[in-house]
Amino acid sequence: MSSIKATRHTTIHSLMEFFTDRLADWKALRGALVGCLALMRRKSTAGMVTGTDATVAAKSFLDNLQVQSLGQHDRKLCFELLECLLERYPSAVAPLGDELVYGISEAIDSEKDPQCLMLTFHIVEVLVQLFPDPSGPLASFAGDLFEILGCYFPIHFTHPKGEDLDIKRDDLARALMSAFSSTPLFEPFAIPLLLEKLSSSLPFAKVDSLKYLNSCTLTYGAERMAKHAEAIWLSIKDAIYTSLQGPALSCSSDYLDSLGFQENEIAREALALLQQVIMQNNGLFLGLIIKDEDVNMILNTITDYERYNDIPSQGKLKLHAVGCILSISTKSSTTSCNRVFESFFPRLMEILGLSVRNSSGVHSPNDNHLLSKRLNFGVLYLCVELLSACRDLIAGSKEIASQSVSACETCYCMLQSFSTSLTKAFCSTLTTSPDDAHIHFGVKGLQILATFPGDFSPLLISEFENILITFMSIITVKFSETLIWKLALKVLVNIGSFIDRYHESEKVSSYMGVVVEKIVSLVSLDDLTMPFPLKLEAISGIGTSGLNYMLNIAQGLEEAIYANLSEVYVHGNLKSAEITVRLLECYSNKVLPWIHDNGGFEGVLLRFPVNIWNQIESCVDFSVQVQEKELLDAMMTAMRHAVAFCTEESQNKIIQKAYSILSLSTSFPLKEFTPLTIPFQLDWLQLTQRIDNLSHRDEWILLLFASVVIAVRPQTHIPNVKGILYLFMTTLLKGYLPAAQALGSMVNKMGKKSSGSEISSDCTLEEALDIIFQMKLWNPHNNAALMRCSGMTNGSEMGDTDLCQVLRTIGCPRYMPLLDYHGLEKHHSLENSFEVDLHPSVMKSAADAFRILMGDSEVCLNRKFHAIIRPLYKQRFFSTMMPILQPLIMKNDSSFSRSMLYRAFAHIISDTPLIAILSEAKLLPILLDCLSMLNKDIQDKHSLYSLLLVLSGVLTDKNGNAKSPALLWFHFVGFVLL
């Protein structure tokens, strides 16, 4: 084994020696570089180049190569070789000292290729790590080396057209920044350059300068950066002032999100740099800020303007800039927070005229008089900014949160002393201030005081509850004032989320009593003063504060739903019906999804559908009128959502309960329709006569049962499947659309015998399809049945849109493997409808059914309701239908029938992935004819736009260029049709 290793090392040495010698031969240079790289990149397990060979290679490189005289590819190889030597053989090249540094400086000087520059910047970064000694080889070359780097700043690089380069400007900028900040030896050269470039008129130069200064600050250290402190502070201040545009303070409802200031990249980077230098040298930079003339001028002149609108634009800009500076200074560290509060907070409180709380907790009686006047806006703004920064510092730092209050002794004591006065002051802005800006910051101030975490909260629990009561009074009384109402609701949600996240049990208890219980009681009160939609908006919003809050709110909503439903069932109360519809919409659209998404309890999800069925079961005298369709639709929607979110076990309980109630009704003789007695050969008239006179109660039972079936999982067991199939097929012919949707959902979720999948019922897919086809529900030659379904005969309310849905579910459901099992001759129902003499409404519905076939149904077949969706179904459907539709379009003589075929074609091709369409070259003429046909009817404009997008994709490549000049004319014709 040792002899093999010795042989390997000898071979590597010989090859390395050979390639190193060839570095001097310009004819063999590329091969020599590739060979050296291949050997030097070998892993230790495969045998590496020795240090001696690496040193020889480095010397040969430095002695023989003039890198900048070579072509781009050879230069790139040279830089890769240098990078490899520095990273993998540092001890071998370090003895070369000055020679190495000088050689690398000469090699990288004047490089312009982006790929090579990425390597050169990294080479510099690795080189300075090789010589960290301030008096080492790098020290004498630091100025020359940085002069080479400095020429590239700021990076100005535009990606060349036609070149497929992965390198972007940001990549080069980051690489150069790493080189700049690689060694403190660059400090005398880098900092002046970066400060100079901050005055550039180019925004990206300012941003890069600030980013580089931030990065260099970390590397160069506090001692080196101290000499530039004043220049850095002035540059930061100037960058913040000059980068702000537009009104300094936004009066939009988004004021809580830092007034939109963070959207400005220059200001954001300037504040990040300010925070970094303060954290590095707290005393020095805070001293500069506290003594700054501009900062003190704002504080001295802040009382000149009482209202926001009175402050001139420049004054607003400077006020906002100072607010941001003080905010970032406060949240930099505990020490800086204490010092900023010591320097500015008492001064602000003095201007506001607020008194401290004495040892007995009593404030000066003058507070009430002072608070009856409007607060000065500028002071209010700065005060809120300081409070917000202090709260963010404490809440965002695990280290501070784990410490005692003594870590924040100064700011905590000040806040505690003024907490009561501040609370009253902020509350006063909600009543004495007519302008939006005062209200915004009064609300924000109360929110901040209420969200100091745990032991750091300056408020007594009674003061916390007073804040909640204040906001709740706005919710229940000031609902006509949209702005403050929405702000109050948003803040209540924020407070609830905060105390729930920090597990503050005492505050959670107060929140539950003052906010949650009060908001729940609103929906059960007969008080009509507050608009009911606002009640629901408030209750659903408060629920999102935390899971326990939402569970209480869900229970309150359910109780209100049951109470109003009882009024509807027993007395036919129309007002209760209207209220119930809104309650159900809130419950199904907001409450149930939130509980499900946040890991809610299964018992809560199960409780609602079971209780609804219990209530229907117990109500024999049903007073619901036929016009209450809106209520029934809301009930079905809520039932679908509730069942869909349940587990398989819970769904089994729900469907067993629903089936037991369904089977008790004499209108649905399910026991007669067992698998052995289903009369397959009955025509539609005989079937529908069995259920001609359903009561309103039976209609509700049928349609709610259909909603349950739509929402269950494929594994959920449905009892008496064949009998229910028969029931749905019978009732859909009476115009009950949910029955058709439930039928399609059932068939979609059935397993096939051939697939070996788990079957959760006593009926397989094959058996179900046999039942459907033997009953001849969809027979293109049976105009009577079709006319009845489309509302053309007496006794049915189903219109064209509903027929489209029915055709979709029973005619050609794309989720079912009909093609695999029954063959084309058994299911070409929709396309055959264009070959026989049918009523125009039936043909139109058949054409529009293709649009629904190519997309999810919102109410039945979709992932939310656990539909089984086959992979590549759109491609398969497209490939199956195109050979059928194309000849039908070509040979059809009827203009109306032809237009319907084009409509069906448009629906299919618009939703088919482009890659499948590109494989069908014969489609282009039909596509253009279709555009011409659809251009005649304004109702087809959406299909027209979709087809134009398809045409654009067919005729152009991924960059939007025409695939061939011959196609440009067709492209032009297609868009002219628009």
N, C-alpha and C positions, 0 to 999 in steps of 0.2 A: 504493500500500500504506500509506503513512504517513497519507494522508487517511482511510483506513478505520479505522486505529488511533485517530486523533484523534476520529473520529465515535463510535467505541466508548467512549472515555474520557469524552466529553461526555455520552453517554447514561447511563453508569454514574453520573457525577456528578449528573446531573439526578434520576435515580431515587433515589440515596442522599439527596439533599437533600430530596426529597419525603417519603420514609419517615421521615427524621430529624425533620422538622417534625411529622409525625403522631404521634410519640411523646408529644406533649403532649395529644393528643386521646384521651380514654379510650375513646370509641366505636370508634375505628379502631386501638386499641393492638395487638391481636393481629396484624392484617394488617401493621402497621408493623414489629413485631418479626420476623415471618416474612420480610418484604421485606429488612430490614437484614441478617438472618442469611444469606439466600440470596446477597446481593451480597458480603458480607464473606468468605464461604467460597469464593468463586471462585478458581480457580487462576490463576497468573500468566500462563499461555499464553492464558487466555480474557479477561484484563483484570481487574485488581484495583481495589478501592477505594483511593483515595489516602490518605496519612497525614493530610492535612488533613481530609478527610471523616470519617475514623475518629475524629479528635480531636473534631470537632463532634458526632458521634453519641454519643461518650462523655459529653460535657458535657450534651447534651440528656437522656441517660439519667439522669445524676446530679441534674439540676435538676428533672426532671418526674415521675420515677417513685417511688412509694412501694410497693416490691416486696411487702412483707408484707401489704398490703391487697388484693392480687390473688388470683385463683383459682389452683389448683395448676398448671394447664397454662400459664397466662400467667407464673407465677413461674418455671417450668421454662424457658420461652423467654427470660426475662430473664437467668437464670443462664447459659444457653448463649451469649447475646450478650456478657455480661461475660467469659466464658471465651475466646470468640473474640477479643475485643479484646486481652486480656492475652497470649494465645499468638501471635496473628498480627500484631498491631500494637503491640508493646511500646514502641517508640520514639515512637509517636504519643500513647500515654496516660501515659507516664512523667512528662512535664512537669506533669501535673495534680497530682502529689505528694500532699499531705495531703488534698486534696479527694477524690481517688480512694480513698485508704485509708479515710477516714471514710465515704464513700458505700458502699463495699463492706461495711464493718462493719455499717452500718445495714441494708443489704439482706439480709444473711444472718442477722441476729439473730433468734432464736426460730423458725427454720425447723424443720419437723417431718416433712415428706414425705420418704420414703427416696430417691426419685429426685432430688429437689432437693438433699438433703443430700450425695449423691455429688458433685454439681456444686459445691456450696459448699466442701466440703473441698478439692477440687482447685483451686478459685479461690484459696483462701488459700495453697496450696502454690505456685502460679504467681506470686501477688502478692509474696510475700517474696523470690522470685528476681529480681523486677523492682527491688527496693530492697535490695540486699545490704549497703549501707553501714551500719555500726552507729550512725552519727550521722545517717542519712538520714531520710526521711519516716516510715518504718515504726517507728523507734525510739520515738517518743512515743506511738504507738498500740499497741505490742506487748502491753502489759498488758491493754488493753480488748479487743483482738482475741483474745488467748488466753482471756480470761474467757468470750467467746462460745463458743469451741471447748471449753473445759473443762467446760461444762455437759453436753456429750454423752458424757463419759467416766464410767464404761465404757458402751459401746453396749449398750443393752437393747432388742432389736428382735425381735418375733415376727412371722413372715410371716402376714399376714391371710388368713383363709379366704375362698375365692371370688375372690381377686385373683391374677391370673396375673403376678406380678412375678418378674423374674429376679434381683432384688437380695436377697441374704441378709445375715444379721448379720455374717458374716465379711468380706463385701465392704465394708460400712460401717466395720467396725473397722480394716481395712487402710487405707482412705482417710483415716480420722481420724488413724491413726498417721503416715501420710506428712505430714499437716498439722502434727502435733505436732513432728516431727523436721525440719521444713523450714528452720528458721533457729535459730542459737544465741541469738537474742534472746528466745526463749521459755524458755530454761533457768531463769531465776529463778522462773518460774511453774509450769513443767511438772514439774520434778523433785520439788518438795515434794508436788504433787498425786499423782503416781504413787507415791511412797513412802507417802503416807497411804492410798491405795487398796489397797496391799499388805496392810493389816490387815483388809480387808473379809472378811466371812464367805462371800461369793459366790465360788466357785472360778473362774468365768470372769473376774471382776474381778482376781483375783490373776494369772491367766495373762496377761491383757491388760496389766496393769501391768508385768510382767516383760518382755514383748515390746516394749512402748513404751520402757522404759528401755534395752533393748538397742539399739533403733533410734536413740534420741536420743543415746546415748553416742557413736556414730559421728559424728554431725553436730555436737554441741556441743563436742567436743574435750577433750583431757586436762586442759587448764588449768581450764576451767569445771567439769569433773566432779570435780576434785580436792577441791573444797570440800565435796562430798557423799560423799566416799569412805567415811568411817566409817559413815554412815547407810546407804549402799548395802550395805556388807558385812554389817552387822547384819541388814538386811532379807533379804538373800539367805540367810544362815545360818538365820534364823527360818523362811523359806519352805521350806527343805529339811527342817528338823526337823519342822515341823508337817504337812508334806504326806505324809510317809511313813506308811503304814498297814500293819498286820499285822506278821508277823515280819520283822525287818530283813534277815536273811540266809536265803535260801532254801536248803533242803537237797535240792532236786529235781535231776534230771540236767541241767537247763537253767542251772546256775550259771555256765557259761562265757559265757552271754549276758548278762552284767552283772547277774545276780541278780534280774532282773525290775524293777529300779529305773527303767529308762527308760520303763516303761509309765505312770508317773505324770507327767502333763503339767506340773503346777506345778513339780515337782522338775526336770524336763527343762529348762524355760525358765529356772529359777533357775541351773542349772549353765551353760547357754548364756550367760546374762548374766555370770556369774562369769568365764568364759573370756574374754569380750569386754573386761571392765574390766581383767583382768590383762594381756591383750595390749596394751591402750592405756596402762596405767600400771603396769608390772611391779613396780617397787620399792615403790610405795606400798601396793598391795593385798596383795602377798606379805608385806610387813611386818606388816600387820594380821592375816593368817592365822597367821603364825608366832607372834605374840605373843598370839593369842586365848586367853582363859581356858578356854573349852570344849574347844578342840582340845588344849591342854596337859593338861587334866584327864583326858581319855581316855588320853593317853600315860602319865600318872602313875599311873592306876588300872588300866591294862591288865593288869598282872601279878596282879591280885586274883583273876582267874578263869582257870583253865587250859583248861577245856573250853567248847565252844560252849553246851552245855546248861546250864552253870552261870551264864551271864550273864543277868541279868534283862532283861525286854522293853525297858525304857527304855535300858538299857545297850547292847543290840543295836542299837537305833535310832540312838543317838548314835555308836556305833562305825561303823555303815554310813554315816552322814552324813559323818563325818570322812574315811572312806575315799574317798567320792565327791569330797569337796572337795579332798583331796590329789591324787587322780587327775586331776581336771580342771585343777588348778593345774600339775601336772607336764607335761601334754601341751599346754599353751598355747603354749610356745615353748622353744627350747633354753636360753635364759637362766633361765627359770622352772624348767625341769627341773633344771638344775645347782643352783639355789638351794634347791629343795625337798629334793634329795638331800643337800646339805650340812647342812641343818637337821635332817632326820629319819632318814636311812638309817643313819648310824653308831649312833644311839641305838637303833634297832630291832635292829641286829646285836648290840649289847651286851646287850640284854635276852635275845636268843636264845642268847647265849653263844658266837657264832661268831667265829673268828679270821681274820685276813687272811693271804693267801698271801705269803711272803717272796720275796726276789729269786730264790731257787732253785726257787720253786714249791712249797715244802713248808709244810704247815699245822701248827699246834700239835697235839701228840699228845692234848691234852685234848678235841679235837673228837669223837673216837669215843665217849668217855665221855659228853659232853654230848648227843650225838645218840641215845644209847641211851634217853634220857628223852623223854617226849612234849613236843612244842613247844607253847608258849603260843598258843592259838588266835587271840586278838586281834592279837598281833604277826605271826603267820603271815598273817592276812588283810590287814593294812596293808602288809606287805612285798610280797605278791603284787600288790596294787593299784598300788603304786609301780612295780614291775617292768613290769606290763602297760601302764601309761601311758607309761613311757619307751620301751618297744618300739613302741607304737602311734605315738608321736611320730616316731621314726626311720623306721619302715616306711612311714608315711603321708605323709612330706614328701619330695618330689623334691629340694627345695633342700638338705635335710640329707644325703640319701643321696648327693648329688654332692659334698659337702664331705669333708674329711678328718676323722679321729677327733677332731682338736683342737677342733672345734666343740662336741663333747660331752665334753670332756676330763674334767671333774669326775665326772660320773655314770659315764662309761665306766671310769675308773680304779677307782672304788669297786666297780663290778660285777665287774670283772676280779679285784680283790683278794679278793672274797668268793665268786667263782663256784663254786669247788670245795666250799667249806663249805655254800653254799646248795644245791648239787645233792645233797649227802649229806643235808642237813636235810630237803629235800622228799622224797627217797627214803625216809627214815626214817618219815615219816608214813604211808606205804603199808604198813608192817609193824608199827609200834608203836601206831598209833591205831585203836581199834575203832569210833569214831564217824564218821558219814558226812561231817560238815563238815570235819574234818581231812583226810580222804582227798580230798575235792573240791579243796581249795586246795593240797594237796601235788601233785596231778596237774596243776592249772593252773599252779603255779609251774614245774614241769619243762617243761611245754609252752612257757611264755614264754621261759625260758632257751634252749630249743632253736630258737626262731624269731626271734632277733635277726638282722637281715639282714647279710650280708657281713662287711665289716671291723669292723662295730660289735658283732659277737658276742663276748661275754666268755668263751666256752667254747673250750677246746682241742678238737681234733677227737676226741680220745680220750674227753673228757667228753661230747661230743655222742653218741658211739656208746654210752657207758654208759647214757645216758638211753634210747636206743632198745632196748638189751638189757633194761633194767628193765621197759619196757612189754611187750616180747615175752615175757618170762618170765611176766607176768600173763596174757597171752593164752593161753599154752600150759599154764600150771600152775593159775592161779586162776580157771578157767572156772566153777567152782561159785559164786563170789562175783559175782553178777550185776552189781551196781552198779559195782564197780571194773573189772570186765571190759569193760563197755560204755564206761566212761570212757577206759580205756586204748586201746581200738580207735578211739574218736572222736579222741583226741589224736594217735595215729599217723597217721590220715588227715589231720588238720590240719597236722602237721609235714611230711608228704610233699607236700601241696599247696603249702605255703609255700616250701619250698626249690626245688620245681619251678618255681614262679612267678618266683622271684628268680634262677633259673639258677645256683645254687650247686653247681658241678660236684663238688667234693670231698664235700660233704654228700650230694648225690644218689647218689654212688658208695657211700658208707657205708650210706645208706638201702636201696639196692638189695641190698647184701650182707647186711645185718643183718635187714631186715624182709621185703623182697619174696621173696628166695630161700628164706628160712626158711618163710614162709607158704605158698609154692608146694609145698614139700616135705611139708607136712602132709597134703595130699590123696593123695599117692602112698605114704605110709607105712601099714603095717598096724597101727600103734599105735591101739588102740581106747580109750585112756584119755580122750582129748578127744572129746566128742560130735561126730559128723560134721556135723550142722547148724551148729554153732558154727564149725567149720572153714570151711564155705562162707560163712557170714556174715562171717568175718574176711577171707577171701581176696577176696570181692567188694567189701568196704568198702575195703580197702587199694588195690585197683585203681583206685578213683575218685580217688586222690590225683594221678594224672597219666597221660598217654597212654602214656608209655614203661613205666610200672609195669603198666598194664592189658594192654599187649601181651605182656609177659613172663608175666603171670598167665594170659592167654588161652591162650598156648602150653602152659603147665603144666597147665591144666585139660584141654585137648585131649589131651595125652599120657596123662593119667589116664583120660579117657573111652575112648581107643583101647585101652589096656591092659585095662580092665575089660570092654569089649565083646568083646575077644578071648577072655577067660575065658568069657563068656556064649556066644559062637558055638561055641567048640570043646568046652567041658566042661559047658555049661549051668549054670554056677555061679550059684545063686540069690542068694548074698550079693553077688557082683559086679553082678548085675542091679539089686539094690536101691541099691547105691552109684552105679551108672551113672545111674539115674533122677534121683537128687539132683544129680549133677554136671551132667546135661543141663538140669535146671530152672534151676540157677544160671547156666549158660552162656547159655541162651536168654532168660531173664527179666531178667538183670542185666548180664552181660558184653557180649553182642552189642549191645543197645540203647545202652549207654554208649559203646562204640567208634564206633557209627554217629553218635550225636549229637555226638560230639567230634571229628569229622573223621578217623576212623580210616583205616588203610591198606586199600585194596581187596584186597590180597593176603591179609590176615588173614581178611577176610570170605569170600573164595573158598576158602581152604585147608580149612576145616572140612567143607563138603559134599562137596568132591572127595575128601578122605581117607576120609570115611564110605563113599562109593561104592567107592573102591578096596579098602577092607577087606571089604565085602560080596562084591565080585568075587573076591577071593582066597580067601574062605572057602567051600569046597565042602561040607564036612560041617557041617551046621547043627544044633546041639543045643538051640536055643531051644525051650522048651515053649510050648504053646498058652496057658498061664495067664499068660505074660509080657506081657499086654496093656498094663500100666502102662508097661513099658519101651518098647514100640512107640509108645505115645501120646507119650511124652517125646521119642523120636527124631523123630517126625513134627513135633512142635512146634518143636524145635530146627532141623530142616531148613527148615521154612517161614520162620522168622525169619532164618536165615542167608541163604537165597536172596533173600528180599524186600529185604534191605539191599544186595545186590550191584547193580552196574551192569548194563546190558543186555548188554554184552560178556561179563562174567563169567557171567551167567545163561545165555547161549548155550553156554558151555563146560560148565556144570553139566548142562544138560538134554541135551546131546549125549552126555555121559558116562553119564547115567542111562538114556537111551534105548538106548544100545549094550548095556548090561547087561540091560535089560528084553527087548530083542529076541533075546538069546541063549538065553533060557529057552524050552523047548519047550512050556511051559504057555500061553504067549502067542504064538500063531502070527500075529504082526503082518504078516509078509510075505504071508500068504494074503489079508489083508483090505486090499488096495489099493483105490483109488476105484472100479475097474471090477469088482471081485469081491465087494463087500460085499453079502451076501444080505439085502436090505431086508425081504423078506416072511417071514423066519423068525419063528416065535413064540418066546415067552420060554423055553419048555422046551428047544427045540432049541439056543438060544443058550447057555443056562447049562450044558448038558451038556458043552460044550467045556472048561470050566474047573472041573469038579466036584471034582477032587482036587488042589488046590494044596498044595504043600509049604509048611512054615513059611518057608523061605527065599524062595519065590516070593511068598508073602503080603507079606513085608517089602519085597521089591522093588516089588511093585505099589503098596503104600500109601505108601512113600517117594517113588516116582515121582509119585503123585498129589499129595503134599505139595509137590514141586518145581513141578508145573503150577499149583497154587493160588497160589504166591507169585511167579510170573514177571510181568514187565511186559507190557503189551499189544504192545509192539514186539519182544519176544523171539520168535525163530523156534522153533516146535515142529515137529519132523519128523513126517511121516506123520499129519497131523492127523485125517484121516478114519478111519484105522485105530485111532488112540487113542480117538476118539469111540466107535467100536464097542466097544472094549475096556472103556471105563468104563461104557457102557450095559449091557453084558453082566454085568460084575462088580457093579454096584449092585443088580441083581436077586438076587444071591447074598447081599446084606446088607452089602456093603462101603460104609459111609457115606462115607469119604473119596473113593471113586470118584464118588459123586454130587456131592460138593462140588467136586471137580476138574472134573467135567463142566460144572457151572454156571459155574465160574470161566473155563473155556475159552470158553464161548459168550458170556459177558459181555464178554470182551476181544477178540472178533472184530469186524472192520470190515464195514460194509455196502457193497455196490457202489453203491447209490444215494447214499450220503453222500460218496463220493469220498475216504474216509479211507484212510490207509496200512494195508495188510493184511500182516501179518507171517507168514502161513502160506499153504498151498495150498488153504485152504478158507474160504469167506466165511460170514458169518452166515446168509445165506439158505440156502446149501447145508447147513449144519449143522442148521438147524431142519427142513429137509426130511427129513434122515436121522432125526432124533429122532421126528418125527411119523409117518413111514412105518413105523418100528419099533413104534409103538403101545405105548410104555412106560407111558403114563398113559392108560388106558382105563377110564372109570368103570364099564363093563359087564363088565370082566374081573376078577371078584372073586378069582379064583385068584391072579393076579399081585399084586394088592393085599394079599391075605392073606399071601402069601409074604413080601412086603416088610415087613409089620407083625409078622412073627414068629408067624403063626398056623398055619404048616405046618412040617414037619420040614426040617431042613437050613439054617435061618437063625436068626441070633441078634439080628436087628434088632427093636427094640421100638417103642413108640408115639412116644417122643421122636425116635428116629432116623428113623422114617417121616415125621414132621413136617419134619425137615431135608430128606429126599429130595423130598417134595412141594414144598418151598420152592424147591429148585434146579432141578427139572425141570418143575414145573407152571406156575409163574407168576412167574419171576424179575423183580423190579421193575426191575432194572438194564438189562434187555434191551428193545429196542423191539419187542416181540412184537405189540402192538396195531397199530403202523404197518405191519407187514409181512404178518402172517398173518390179521388180522381177528379179530373176536370169536368166530366160530364155531369156530375152531381151538384156542383156548386157555382157554376157560371151564371148565377141568377141575375146579377146586376148587369153584366154585359149583354145577356140575352134580352133584357128589357128594352134594348134599343132596336131589336130585330122584330118585335111583335107590335101589334097595334094596341098601345096603352095610352091612358090619359096623360096629357102633358105634365100634370103635377107629379104623377108617379115617375115619369122619366126624369124630371128635374130632381126629385128626391134621390133617385138612383145615382144620378151624376154627382150630386153633392155628398152622397154617402162616401165617395172615394176620398173626399177631403177629411172626413172624420176617420176613415180607415187608416190614413197615413199619419194621424196624430192621436195623442192621448185624449180620452174623454174625461172631463172634469168630474163627472158624477159616477162613473163606474169603472171602466177599464183603465187603470193607471197604477203606478207603483205604490201610491199612497194607500190604495185599497187592495194591495197585494196581488195585483194581476200578474200572470206569468207572461213575460215578454221574451219572445224567442230572439236569439242573436241574429243580426243581419236581416230582420224581417222585412225592412223596407226594400233592401236590395232584392230579396227573393220575390216579394210582391211585384216589384217593378219588372223583373225578368219574366214573371209569369204573365202579367197583364199586357205588356207591350206587343207580343205576337198576336194577341187577341184583338186589341184595340186598333192596331194599324190597318189590318184588312177591313175592319168594320167602318173605319173612317173613309177609306178609299172607295168602297163600293156603295156607301149609303147615299141615296138620292134626296132624302127629305132634309130640307134646310134646318128645321127645328131639331130633328134627331141628330143631324151632323153637328149642330152647335152644342148639343148636350154631350156628344162624344168628345168634342174638343174640351169642354169644361171638365169632364172626367179625366182626360189626358193631362190637363193643366194641374189638377189637384194631385195627381200621382207624381208627375215629374218635378213639381215644385218642392216636394218634401223628400225626394230621393237624393241620397248622397251623390255629389258630383262625380265621384270616381266611377260609379256605376253607369252614369249617363254617358261619360266619355267613351265607354266601350261600345256604344251604339251609334255608329256613324250615320245610319239611315234616318235618325230622328230629326236632323237639322231642317229638312224641308217641311216636315209636319210641324215642327216647332214654330217656324215662320208663318205657316198657314194658320196655326192656332193663335198667334199674336194678332194676325189680321182679323180673325173672327171675333176674338174677345174685345178688340178695340171698338166694336160697334155698340157695346152695352156698358153703361157706366157702372152697373152692378158688378161687373167683372174686373174692376180696376185693380183690386188687390191681387187677383190671379195674374193680371197683366204685369204688374210690377214684379211679382215673383218669377214669372217666366223671363223677364228681361234680365234679372240677376242670373238665372240659369244660363241664358244665352251668353252673357258676359263671361261666365266661367268657362263655357265651352270654347269660346273664341280667343280667350287670352290666357297667358301663362300666369304664374304666381306673382309676377311683378307688374301685371297689368298690361303687358305688351302683347300685340297681336301675334298669334302663333304662326300665321303666314299671311303675306300681302293679299292673297286671293280671297281670304275670309273677311278682309276689312269692309268690303262692300256689303256683305251680309250683315255684318255688325252694324253698319250705318243704317241699313234698311230697318233692322229690328228696333233701333232707338227712334227712328223717324215716326214709327207707328205710335209711339207714346204721345 
